[in-house]
Structure formats: structure tokens, C-alpha cells
Amino acid sequence: MVTMLVGTEKGGFLVEGSESDWEASGPLFPGWKVTAFGRTPDGTHLAAVGSNWFGIGIHRSSDLAQWEQIDAPPAWPEDSGRKMEQLWTFHTQGERVWAGVAHAGLFISDDQGVSWSPIAGLNEHRTRDDWQPGLGGLCAHRVMVDGDSQWVAISAVGVLRSDDGGINWELKNDGVDPAGVPEDAPRPEVGYCVHCIAHDAEDRNRIWRQDHTGVYRTTDGGDSWERIEDGLPASFGFVMWRDDESGRLLTIPLEADRNRLPVDGDLRVFKSDDDGESWQPAGRGWSEAPQFTGVLRGAFDGDNRGAFCFGTTGGKLWVTEDNGEGWIELRQTFPRIGAISMLP
Amino acid sequence: MTANLRLPRLLAQAAKTGLTHEVEGSTVGEALLSLFALEPGVRSHIVDETGAVRPHVSVFVDGAMVGPESGVSEGAEIRILQAVSGG
């Protein structure tokens, strides 16, 4: 049995099932875009919502049935000149929850997601004035933590790492091509449009990166990056996932930034079982008919026990329960999917 | 002045004690502050980081769309609506 929380442009949905038998219920938070899911250290579920009219919100639930909205979600100071456009991600480690937001920044909660405070060292970084939004906005969309070592991925800025628990942050993008910069131009300090990062749970300095400009990896925590695109039909995309149990890497290539669709409509997950040295299409079950749809960075998840799922901008869900060998497209159609959480 | 304020249904989960409230104030801005004291969870949905009413949120007093400096008379009906936008 697989249970998924699915966040869409028009509410959240609970999807449960296995093999060819799936049930969907919802919507949760009707009328609200659901942008991220998370769990607090005590197991409380978190759902981030947003609205074209009313800004962002965070809901908490212990049972996925009753949800209570907190009074004070992350907010920028009145004089900051920044807007709280969207909450992009939750990350929980130890007794703390991190939230990545747009306009880009990090906030932390030490009380199960009830109250939030900013991480000044990142949010007021010395390069902040040079941060510019990409097509998806100026968003902090991925957070990884290993004790005092912390990483954040910010679209159109790059990867930043802290080695002192979030006090000081350094840009870590050497070896990555900047986005939208002529080849003969000097390398900028910021302007690296990271789309997604995933790391080895046993060695957090091994990180894989789907970037605007290609697919990369680092073995030194981001000090240096190298391209790893052998076998991929395209180097653009938004997904990067590493299964902790098998070590398998998964990504979903899209043609290019000018055409954010699968090459020739061939929607496929690609896998690597050699740390990114080579890539191959993952498994069977894919549609023979062209699928002109995209997959966004928050719309891929796994349970680290061989089950993965992803949702498309066309509102379809795909699931595998055998480590990516056999894929099933669910019959249900949802609004544009931007967030998925697979529950253990 | 005491006025009756009604929130839109989309804020039902942010408003812990209901969508209708008696609020105090001689201006719309004061009435909103009165509302936020009763329902702190709706504040960030109605005003932005600068304290201004969000661009796609409208405030009506007795059927007329007004700004934060507009006056509120005793017994006025204040409605907060989302603008007709979106897809």
C-alpha cells in the first residue's frame, strides 16, 4: 500500500493504493495552491499553501483528517522590500524544521512548525543584492542538513553551504555553468540556476544536481562539480532523486529551457546505478503515446524502500513499487501538480 | 464605532472563531487592526509585508469599495473579498 499527499494548483489530495487499484480523496484546502508537505520531529504533518489573493499559509495535522492553520507563517520584515510569495520546501532534521521560501530565504522552527524565525546568515547574505529571480521566481527550494553542514539550493543564485550550523554561508558552484551568461563572459559569483539537489545519506558530501545548465555531481560537498550526462536524452530538467537503500539515482529529462517537455514526448524516468557515470531509461510501463507534459522539482518523491512517484504539470500521477522497474500511470487526473509526499 | 465585518470563505481555516466579527474603529484601517487582534491568523492574508492591503483583496463598506483611510460609521457592514482574478 502506497499513500501519497499530492499538492496541486487547486488544493491537496490524498491518494492511496497499490498496483492498479488507487483511490483519491480531496481536495484538502479547496481554492488554495498546495506547495509543499513536511513532517515535524514529532510526526505532525505540515502542508504549505498559497493563494493569488491571500499569500501563504501553513497547516498542521496529526491524522491527515483534521488540519489547523498556524497564525504566523514565515514572513519578511516590513522594511525588507521582499515578498513572501511561496513556501517551497520543508526539511526536518533532529528537532528542527527548515522552510525554504520565495523571495529566497530560510526559516526554522523548533516547536513543531508552530512558529518560525529567519536564518539571518543566509537571508542577509553579502551577495543578496545580486540575487535575481528566474522564471520560477527567486526561491530557496531544497535544504539538506548534516549536523553543522547545511546546504541550500536557490534558483538563479546557486548552491550555498554553511559549515557552522547556518551562521555563515559560501557559494559552492565551481564547475557549474552559469545560466544565461555568454561563454566568454567572466564567471559570476551568483547566477547558477540549480533546479534540484540530492545527496548520499551515508556521505553527505556526495551530492547530485539537476541544474538549468546540466546534470552535475560533487564528492566534496560542493567545492567542485563535474558534468554527468552520459546516456541522457537532454540535460535540462527539475528532478534529482537518490534512493537511500539502493543508491539508485533518478531524474526526468526535459528537452531544454526553451521547450520544457520530454524529448519527442517520451516521458521517462532515467536511472543511474553507478553514481551518475551513465544513465538509462528506468523500467517499463511508459505510454507509447506522446506525453507533452512536464515534471516539477517538488513533484517527485520516494519512500527509500523502492517506491517512487511523480506528478506532471498535466495532472497525472506515475508510481513504481519495485525500485523503478515497473511504472503505472494512475487513472485519476488532477490539477497541475507541484508537490508530492510519499508517506512511509 | 462598532461595525460588522465579514471575511471570505477562503479564509475559513485561518479565522479560528468564524467569518463574521464585530470590530471597532473609525476607519477601515482601524477596523482591520481590530479584526487582527481577534483573528491574528488572517492578518498576513489580508495585508502584505508592508501592512498594505494585498493587491487582489478588496474592502467594501456598505457596498462601496474603499481604502484604508475611509471612514466607518456605527453599524457599518464591512466585507473583505478576493478580486475577480485567477484561472
Boltz contact constraints between the chains, C-beta under 6 A:
constraints:
  - contact:
      token1: [A, 31]
      token2: [B, 10]
      max_distance: 6.0
  - contact:
      token1: [A, 52]
      token2: [B, 86]
      max_distance: 6.0
  - contact:
      token1: [A, 53]
      token2: [B, 56]
      max_distance: 6.0
  - contact:
      token1: [A, 53]
      token2: [B, 57]
      max_distance: 6.0
  - contact:
      token1: [A, 53]
      token2: [B, 82]
      max_distance: 6.0
  - contact:
      token1: [A, 54]
      token2: [B, 45]
      max_distance: 6.0
  - contact:
      token1: [A, 55]
      token2: [B, 44]
      max_distance: 6.0
  - contact:
      token1: [A, 55]
      token2: [B, 45]
      max_distance: 6.0
  - contact:
      token1: [A, 69]
      token2: [B, 13]
      max_distance: 6.0
  - contact:
      token1: [A, 69]
      token2: [B, 14]
      max_distance: 6.0
  - contact:
      token1: [A, 69]
      token2: [B, 41]
      max_distance: 6.0
  - contact:
      token1: [A, 71]
      token2: [B, 40]
      max_distance: 6.0
  - contact:
      token1: [A, 71]
      token2: [B, 41]
      max_distance: 6.0
  - contact:
      token1: [A, 76]
      token2: [B, 49]
      max_distance: 6.0
  - contact:
      token1: [A, 78]
      token2: [B, 49]
      max_distance: 6.0
  - contact:
      token1: [A, 78]
      token2: [B, 50]
      max_distance: 6.0
